[in-house]
Amino acid sequence: MIDLYTWTTPNGRKVSIALEEMGLDYNVHTVNIGKDEQFAPAFLKISPNNRIPAIIDHNGPDGAPISVFETGAILLYLAEKTGQFLPRDTRAKTAVYEWLMWQMGGYGPMLGQAHHFLRYNVGKAPYAEERYHKETLRLYGVLDRRLADHEFVAGDSYTIADMAIYPWTARHEWHQAPLAEFEHVSRWYNALGARPAVQKGMNTPPVENSAASPAASPAAGAKGGAEGGLDEPPNRAPKRALMGRRSCRREGCFRGTRQGGGARCISAVTRSGGGPR
């Protein structure tokens, strides 16, 4: 039996889809990130980065329990455990690794940033809105070109790479990616969406039963606690960092504060292009 600790986010959906596709028995434990439940000491023992999802497999290696966090690691673990959705051939398996890492390193994080600015903080940072929307469309173009020559993302077989990418694509309206303009992504997206295991995994846990789901509580997503695509806890670090600072009136300072009692504006820690170091 596997215990799944999750919430109604794209990252959470990756693992519930995989569990359904692989036919594994599992129990669902909701971790309401809108209520900071990801900071509970018991959860941090299995997910030290306080992010969902995480699993405990009570029948792990040698029959001993094992906990796994980070979606990429969980998907690889489950695929290797069951011998499903990960080819044995080195060349084919390498393609799965490539596209899984592409999702983890770019597609997910960039779409998450697009959600943060385009859905929850509209008008607050036009530069960021434009930047992440353009990057979202570029990534859709990469995916579309790949799918023009392959039925599935990693080749001719449905794999954990598809399971990782699909839940983020399901938020295409949030990051303003018109699927009609990406013919091959649309074909792939509709095919996966028709799979019963994908449909069930995308509803685990059900959004309608989640009091702080994105539909019910946009404000929670705005702080990064619900499904804004970021899968992040409320951002406390900046609040602590700004304590003791006073308003900065330096022209062009987009952060609006400077070191308390000092003259050095903290906007100085950014590159000229506007991106953080």
Secondary structure as UniProt FT lines:
FT   STRAND          2..6
FT   HELIX           10..22
FT   STRAND          26..30
FT   HELIX           33..35
FT   HELIX           37..39
FT   HELIX           41..44
FT   TURN            45..46
FT   TURN            48..49
FT   STRAND          54..57
FT   TURN            58..59
FT   HELIX           61..63
FT   STRAND          66..69
FT   HELIX           71..82
FT   HELIX           90..102
FT   HELIX           103..107
FT   HELIX           108..118
FT   TURN            122..124
FT   HELIX           126..148
FT   TURN            153..154
FT   HELIX           160..169
FT   TURN            170..176
FT   HELIX           179..181
FT   HELIX           183..193
FT   HELIX           196..201
FT   TURN            202..203
FT   HELIX           207..209
FT   TURN            211..212
FT   TURN            214..216
FT   HELIX           218..222
FT   TURN            223..224
FT   HELIX           237..242
FT   TURN            243..244
FT   STRAND          246..247
FT   TURN            251..252
FT   STRAND          257..258
FT   TURN            260..261
FT   HELIX           266..269
FT   TURN            272..273
//
